[in-house]
Amino acid sequence: MLSFEEYVAARRIALVRFAYLLTGERQLAQDLVQEVLARIHQRWPSVQRSGSPDAYVKKAILHQFLSWRRRRSATESVMAEPPNAAIAADPATDYVERDATWRLLATLPRRQRAVLVLRYYEDLDDSQIAAELGCAPSTVRAHASRAIGQLRIVLAKDPIHPKGPAR
């Protein structure tokens, strides 16, 4: 059995990467993981006995993200881009596509975005996603269908510069 410190040392980067896919913001992802790990630290022995601490922690991150976005949207608003943002002089095609993908994902409602992250990044099937989100598999399929449909609409209009508010 791993101690809490050993688990965090071994899995922190993967957990932040997972949170980043949900949030689209590096600092917010780090804050999200830190908050979840702080809460789990007190219950670590029981989390470890659950049989799959990684699944437990990721589910906690997912639920924290879903509730955090609600709280954050009511109290915070983005005012401007951070100063001195590093911009490549000649961005490569993959950078442009990755940036466009992040902007597209940011246009989706949080549940739809969570479904796509769980499906395509975590490689979970609909029943596993439904268990994570606490809904029916048909609801997961509906969220995925609507999300992909919305992405297709936005891409059909402007494949390089999708616009829309983050939700």
N, C-alpha and C positions, 0 to 999 in steps of 0.2 A: 504494500500500500504506500502510495506517495503522500508525503506531508503536503500541506497546503502550499508552502513555499516552493517545494519541488514541482508541484503541479503548475503553479503560476510561471515559474521559470521555464518550464517545458512548453506550455501552451499559450503564453501571453500573446505572442506574435500572431498565431492563428486566430485567437479570439478577437484581437483588434482588427484583423483583416475581415473577419466575419461581420463585426460591427460596422466597419467602414463600408462594406457593401450595403448594409442597411441604411446608414446615415448619409453616405456620400461626402462626409467631412472627417478629415483625420483627427482633429482635436476633439470633435464631438464623439467619435468612435472610442478614443482613448478614455474620455470622461465616462462614457457609458460602461465600458468594461471595468473601469476602476470602481464605479459605484456598485456594480453587480458583485464584483469580487469582494468588496468591503462587506456587503450584506451576507455573502455566502461564507465568509471566513468563520463567523461564529457557529455556523452549522456544518462545517466541513466534515466531521466524522459521519454524520447522517447522510450527507451528500455522497460521500465515498461508498457508504453501504448500499446506496441505491443501485449500484452495479454499473452505472455508466455516468461518471461525473461529468464527462465532456458533454454528453447530451443534456444533462441537467443544467450546466452552466450556459450552454447555447440557448436553451429554452428560456432561461432567466434573462439573457441578453435580449432575446427577441421580445419578450413581454415588457421588459424595461423600455426598449425602443418604442414599442407601440404606445405605452402610456406616457413616456417622456415627450414624444412628439406632440401629444395632445397638450400637455402642460406647457411645453416650450412655445407652441404656437399661440397660446393665449397670453404669454407674458413677454416674449422676446420677438424682435424683428431684426432682420438683417439690414444694416444701414448702408454698408459699402463693402467693396472688396478690400482685403487687407493690403496695406501699402507695400511697395517693393516686391510685388509678386514676380517670381522668376518666370520669364517667358523665353522660350527657346527662339533663337533667331530664325531658324528654318525647321519648324516642327515636322517630324516624320509622319507618314500616313497613319501608322498605328496610334500615335499620340492623338491625332485629330479624331480618329474613330473612337478611341477610349474616352476622350473628353465629350464627344457627342453622345456616347452611350450613357455617361454619368448624367448629362443634362436631360436626356430622355427619361432616365429612371427617376430623376427629381420631379418630373411632371406628374408622376403616378401617385395616387393615394397610398398611404402607408401600408395598408393591408395587401394591396396589389403588389407593391414593391416587395414586401416580405415574402409573398408567395413566389415571386420570380427568383428571389435570392435563395430561398429554400429549395426550389426546384432545380435551378441551373447551377448554383454554386455548391450547395450542400448535397445535391443529387438525391433528394428525397422524393418518394412517390406521393401521390395525392393523399393516401390514407395517413402517411406519416406527417405530412404537412398539416392535415386536418387535426391530428392529435396535438401537434405543437400549437396550433392557433385556437384549439377548442371549438372547432366547427365541423360541419359535415364535409366529406370529400367532394360532394357536388358543389358546395360553396367555394372550395379551393379551385375547382375547375372553372367556375364562373369568374372568380377573381383573375385567374390566369388568362382566360379567354378575353375578358375586358381589357386587361393590361396589354396583352399582345395586340389586340385590335386597336387600342389607343396609340400604341407605339407605331403601328403600321400607318395610321392616319397621319400622325405627325411626320413620319419619315417620307410619306408620299408628298406632303406639302413642301418640305425643305429638309433633305437628307443630311445636311451638314450643320445647319443652325437651328435645331429645335428650340422652341421657346415655350415658356409656360411657368406658372408659379410652382414652387416646391410645396408639397403638402405634407 
